[in-house]
Amino acid sequence: MSSNTPVQQFDISVVGGGMVGAAIALSLSQAGLQVALIEKQAPVEFDPNSAPDLRVSSINLASEAWLSSLGAWQTLQQMRLCPYQRLQAFEQPQSVVTFAAADIKRSHLGHIVENNLLQLALWQQFPANLTLFCPASVATLSQTYDSALLTLDSGEQLESKLVIAADGGNSQLRQLAGIGTNGWQYQQACLVALVNTPYPQQDVTWQQFTPTGPKAFLPLSGQQGSIVWYEDAPRVKQLAALKPEQLTRELLKAFPAQLGEVEVVSSSWFPLARMDANSYYSGRVVLAGDAAHTINPLAGQGVNLGFADAKLLTELINSAHQQQQDIGSAVLLSRYQRKRKPANLLMMSTMDGFYQLFGNDIAPLRNLRQLALTVASRSSMLKTLVARYAVGSE
Ligand SMILES: Cc1cc2nc3c(=O)[nH]c(=O)nc-3n(C[C@H](O)[C@H](O)[C@H](O)COP(=O)(O)OP(=O)(O)OC[C@H]3O[C@@H](n4cnc5c(N)ncnc54)[C@H](O)[C@@H]3O)c2cc1C
């Protein structure tokens, strides 16, 4: 592209059109802002006969409500998803603690959705004032006191009042903006497998805590499900290298009987990292979703936190836009950071507490978690509180 190509002007540029970035770009463009969305790879089109995406997420009621207000949830419902009414936690299969939607007078506690389909449902709502650059990625970033300039790999230049980095845990934009991080890689990793189950569609997601790490089942639509198996990283890599029939045998040996005689269709593994960006903004670049924080997926909260970031950030920007104020001001961005950073850190630390409490075989901790599960099973108030926490309402 020639250097004479004019710089394209937008109100906002969003880098990363995954679940969080696409929701942000959609919300801002629905409010009338001129939005550029830069994404490396478009979501795969929906085929009802295709196997589900291996990457699935548990979406809580708070996220569902916001995605409905954007019009994306209704589209997703016409594709494929699975509601669940019960959430179970146990160490021994004979002493299960059940949290039920009925305890909090709801029809369901959440849904298990395929990441690709949720992303696609958001993309299908994009209006004309959203300009999509895809496949595309960013080469350079420069900032002045009142704008940010992105140069894409194609040579195109985009100028806007604010750049929102939603480009995931390894965010390139976070690095270009000079924002450091702290955190660590957990010793455990997790194996994720898509399985066929012998049971009709299930309404329960469960997690068994064992000294070597949790083992979880997430129901999918029809007779399918997703299992998540946490173990030390070398063991997970070993399991991930097995053929589906071999992995099925290992799974049936290690998982509790309620899994049923499943059959592995496909599998993959993920390293687990905790990461917290030192700041959620720098100049006119602001971080959201995994670009700002990554959390142990133990309780399925990562993208729900990302949607909570996205909802607050877009509310602040849309309100500034309506009042004809600066949509990328330090005042606005610091208000966003003040609210979201402590909330995200609290959830990360809570998950670390769970990881320590449930992921080892030290005798005092074994007794403590037995006590925690017993108290939870007997206290209806505690069960209600946990259920409310799970749906994202407290
Ligand atoms: C095993 C596992 C299970 C999980 N289960 C759950 C769960 O049950 N519930 C839950 O809430 N969360 C869960 N999570 C976390 C959840 O997957 C993440 O929090 C979520 O994917 C973050 O979304 P995001 O849009 O911020 O980032 P990403 O999903 O990483 O999306 C980033 C996007 O940016 C694009 N991109 C990257 N770099 C560039 C670039 N330079 N230029 C342009 N585009 C770029 C990518 O292509 C991608 O589309 C789980 C995570 C794991 C690993």
Ligand as a Chemical Component Dictionary entry (heavy atoms), coordinates in Angstrom:
data_LIG
# 
_chem_comp.id                   LIG 
_chem_comp.type                 NON-POLYMER 
_chem_comp.pdbx_formal_charge   0 
_chem_comp.three_letter_code    LIG 
# 
loop_
_chem_comp_atom.comp_id 
_chem_comp_atom.atom_id 
_chem_comp_atom.alt_atom_id 
_chem_comp_atom.type_symbol 
_chem_comp_atom.charge 
_chem_comp_atom.model_Cartn_x 
_chem_comp_atom.model_Cartn_y 
_chem_comp_atom.model_Cartn_z 
_chem_comp_atom.pdbx_ordinal 
LIG C1  C1  C 0 -9.472  -25.066 29.244 1  
LIG C2  C2  C 0 -10.180 -23.775 29.420 2  
LIG C3  C3  C 0 -11.505 -23.765 29.825 3  
LIG C4  C4  C 0 -12.185 -22.555 30.011 4  
LIG N1  N1  N 0 -13.485 -22.584 30.419 5  
LIG C5  C5  C 0 -14.124 -21.417 30.662 6  
LIG C6  C6  C 0 -15.472 -21.402 31.136 7  
LIG O1  O1  O 0 -16.101 -22.452 31.344 8  
LIG N2  N2  N 0 -16.079 -20.203 31.381 9  
LIG C7  C7  C 0 -15.412 -19.024 31.203 10 
LIG O2  O2  O 0 -15.987 -17.956 31.472 11 
LIG N3  N3  N 0 -14.132 -19.000 30.728 12 
LIG C8  C8  C 0 -13.483 -20.155 30.465 13 
LIG N4  N4  N 0 -12.195 -20.144 29.993 14 
LIG C9  C9  C 0 -11.553 -18.852 29.732 15 
LIG C10 C10 C 0 -11.993 -18.282 28.379 16 
LIG O3  O3  O 0 -11.735 -19.221 27.346 17 
LIG C11 C11 C 0 -11.239 -16.984 28.104 18 
LIG O4  O4  O 0 -11.384 -16.141 29.222 19 
LIG C12 C12 C 0 -11.787 -16.294 26.853 20 
LIG O5  O5  O 0 -11.528 -17.056 25.694 21 
LIG C13 C13 C 0 -11.166 -14.915 26.696 22 
LIG O6  O6  O 0 -11.770 -14.270 25.600 23 
LIG P1  P1  P 0 -11.048 -13.030 24.909 24 
LIG O7  O7  O 0 -11.977 -12.620 23.811 25 
LIG O8  O8  O 0 -10.639 -12.044 25.938 26 
LIG O9  O9  O 0 -9.690  -13.626 24.326 27 
LIG P2  P2  P 0 -9.459  -14.747 23.238 28 
LIG O10 O10 O 0 -10.522 -15.781 23.298 29 
LIG O11 O11 O 0 -8.045  -15.199 23.400 30 
LIG O12 O12 O 0 -9.625  -13.967 21.853 31 
LIG C14 C14 C 0 -8.630  -13.103 21.369 32 
LIG C15 C15 C 0 -8.893  -12.818 19.886 33 
LIG O13 O13 O 0 -7.918  -11.904 19.413 34 
LIG C16 C16 C 0 -7.379  -12.379 18.181 35 
LIG N5  N5  N 0 -6.010  -11.859 18.120 36 
LIG C17 C17 C 0 -4.957  -12.220 18.898 37 
LIG N6  N6  N 0 -3.884  -11.490 18.591 38 
LIG C18 C18 C 0 -4.262  -10.640 17.597 39 
LIG C19 C19 C 0 -3.589  -9.645  16.860 40 
LIG N7  N7  N 0 -2.310  -9.347  17.112 41 
LIG N8  N8  N 0 -4.254  -8.984  15.897 42 
LIG C20 C20 C 0 -5.560  -9.273  15.649 43 
LIG N9  N9  N 0 -6.254  -10.206 16.318 44 
LIG C21 C21 C 0 -5.613  -10.889 17.280 45 
LIG C22 C22 C 0 -7.488  -13.892 18.258 46 
LIG O14 O14 O 0 -7.508  -14.469 16.967 47 
LIG C23 C23 C 0 -8.803  -14.065 19.021 48 
LIG O15 O15 O 0 -9.921  -14.091 18.142 49 
LIG C24 C24 C 0 -11.506 -21.329 29.791 50 
LIG C25 C25 C 0 -10.167 -21.339 29.365 51 
LIG C26 C26 C 0 -9.510  -22.540 29.178 52 
LIG C27 C27 C 0 -8.069  -22.534 28.737 53 
# 
loop_
_chem_comp_bond.comp_id 
_chem_comp_bond.atom_id_1 
_chem_comp_bond.atom_id_2 
_chem_comp_bond.value_order 
_chem_comp_bond.pdbx_ordinal 
LIG C1  C2  SING 1  
LIG C2  C3  SING 2  
LIG C2  C26 DOUB 3  
LIG C3  C4  DOUB 4  
LIG C4  N1  SING 5  
LIG C4  C24 SING 6  
LIG N1  C5  DOUB 7  
LIG C5  C6  SING 8  
LIG C5  C8  SING 9  
LIG C6  O1  DOUB 10 
LIG C6  N2  SING 11 
LIG N2  C7  SING 12 
LIG C7  O2  DOUB 13 
LIG C7  N3  SING 14 
LIG N3  C8  DOUB 15 
LIG C8  N4  SING 16 
LIG N4  C9  SING 17 
LIG N4  C24 SING 18 
LIG C9  C10 SING 19 
LIG C10 O3  SING 20 
LIG C10 C11 SING 21 
LIG C11 O4  SING 22 
LIG C11 C12 SING 23 
LIG C12 O5  SING 24 
LIG C12 C13 SING 25 
LIG C13 O6  SING 26 
LIG O6  P1  SING 27 
LIG P1  O7  DOUB 28 
LIG P1  O8  SING 29 
LIG P1  O9  SING 30 
LIG O9  P2  SING 31 
LIG P2  O10 DOUB 32 
LIG P2  O11 SING 33 
LIG P2  O12 SING 34 
LIG O12 C14 SING 35 
LIG C14 C15 SING 36 
LIG C15 O13 SING 37 
LIG C15 C23 SING 38 
LIG O13 C16 SING 39 
LIG C16 N5  SING 40 
LIG C16 C22 SING 41 
LIG N5  C17 SING 42 
LIG N5  C21 SING 43 
LIG C17 N6  DOUB 44 
LIG N6  C18 SING 45 
LIG C18 C19 SING 46 
LIG C18 C21 DOUB 47 
LIG C19 N7  SING 48 
LIG C19 N8  DOUB 49 
LIG N8  C20 SING 50 
LIG C20 N9  DOUB 51 
LIG N9  C21 SING 52 
LIG C22 O14 SING 53 
LIG C22 C23 SING 54 
LIG C23 O15 SING 55 
LIG C24 C25 DOUB 56 
LIG C25 C26 SING 57 
LIG C26 C27 SING 58 
# 
